[in-house]
Amino acid sequence: MITKKVCMLGDFAVGKTSLVKRYVYSIFSDDYLSTVGVKISKKNISVNNVEMNLVLWDMEGSDVYTEINISYLRGAMGFFLVADGTRRETLDAAVRLRSRVLDMAGAIPHCLLINKADLTPDWQVTREDVDRLRSEGFTVFATCAKTGQSVEESFHTLAAAMLD
């Protein structure tokens, strides 16, 4: 079995912890508790007949006043950028964060998760934004930790990309 470290990155309250809980434990809670530092979860999966242990580093959120602790990225083999579709500024922050991470960690596989798909009518992120990001090489998923929409698919896609 191979082990792959994956970091969850994005602003505060975008749903990083909720996505990890949905993926690893198949649960969702409306209670919001801010992550402090990093919380590590594990999940064993099989991708393309390869047994893999995903070690998910759910990192505390960033905002205009705080920065991601880049030292947590050491050894990462992939990462998720998470944005809240109802808050456009979180998408802009995720795009900026991608450049910092790639500069530090190198060209490792990653996906952008635009979370809270159950609230699509309230989204500030537009279809044009998503199309533009895809044309710039982003792998983008509209996810929902609450319903599970595209959660399994996004984690599987990143895991498969880390095998290449």
N, C-alpha and C positions, 0 to 999 in steps of 0.2 A: 504494500500500500504506500502511495506517495502522499506527502503532506504539502499543502499549499496555503500560505498565509494570504488572506484577503482583507483589505481595509475598507471600512465604510466611512465615507467622508461627505461633509456638507454642513450647512448652517444649522443652528439650533432649531429644533422642533420641525424638521422636515420629514421625520419618520424613519430614521436609520435604525433605531432600536426596535421599532415596531416591525420593520421589514425582516430584521434578523429573527425576532420572536416568531413571526409568521412562518418563515422558512424552516427554522430549526425545530420549533415546538408546535407549529400549527395553531398558534393562539394569537389573539388580538385583545388589547385592553385600551379603553379610552383614557385611562389615567396617564397623565404626563409626568414623568420624572426625568429631569435632565441628567444625562450621563456626565459623570465627572471623571476625567482621565480616559480610561479605556476599559471596556468590558469584553471579555473574550468568550466566544462560544465555539463549539465544534459540531461538525456534522459529517458523517461518513456517507459517501455517495459513490455511484458507479457511473462513469462517463466513457462512452465508447469502449466498453469492456475493460476499463481501467478503474481499479479501486482507489478512491481518493479521500483523504481526510482534509476537509476544509476547516481552517482555523480562522474564524471571523473576528476581526478586531473592530468592534463598534466604538469609534472614537468620538470624544466629546465634540459638540458642534462649535462652529466658529461664527463670528459676526464681525461687525465693523470694529469692535473693541477687543476681540481676541483673535488669536491665530491658531491654526492647527499645529500640534506638536509634530513637526516633520520627523523627529527621531523615531516615532512610532512606525514610520513607513519602512524602516530598515528590514530587509528580508522579504518584503511583500512581493508576491508573484502576480498580483492583480488587485484591482480596486474598483469600488463603485462610487460614483459621484451621485449624491441624492439631492434632489430639489423638490420643493413643494409647488405643485402646479398653481396653487392659489396665490402664491407670492413670487412675482416675477424676479425680485431682487435675489432670491435664492438660486435661481437658474443662472443669473449673471455671476454670482459668487462661485457657483460650481464650475462654470467655464473658466474663470480666472484660476481657480484652484487646480484644475487639470494641468495647466501649463506649469505651475510650481511643482506638482507631483512628478510630472514627466521629466522635468529638469533634474529633480533629485533622484528619482528611482529608475530613470531610463524608460525606454519604450515598452512598458509592460501592458498586458491586456487590461481593459477597463470598459465599463458601461455607465451610461447616464440613466438613472432612474428618476423619472418625473412622477412623484408620488401623489397620492390622494386623488386617484382617478374616479373615485366615487363622487367627487365634488367638481367634476368637469364643467358644469355650467358656471361655476365660480372661478374657473381658471383665468389667470392673467397671462399664462404661457399659451401662445397661439399655435395653430397648425403650421403656420409659416415659420415660427421659431424652430419647431421640431424638424421641418423639412430642411431648413438652412443648416442646422447642426448635423443632420445626416449627410448633407452634401459636403460638409467639412470633415467627415470621417468619424463622427460620433456614432456609437451603437446606442440607440435610445429605446427605452421601454417606458410606457405609461403604466405605472404600477399602483396597486392599492393594497396596503398592508391589512386593511380592514376586511376586504373580501378575498384577498389572495390573488387578485388579477395580476397576471404576468410575473408573479414572484418566482415560482419554480422555474419558469422559462428563462428569466434573466439570470438566475444563479447558474443554471445549467449551461447557458450560453457562455458565461464568463469562465466556468470550469473547463469547458471544451477548448476555449481559446488559450487557456493556460497550458494545455497539453501540447500545443503546437510549438 
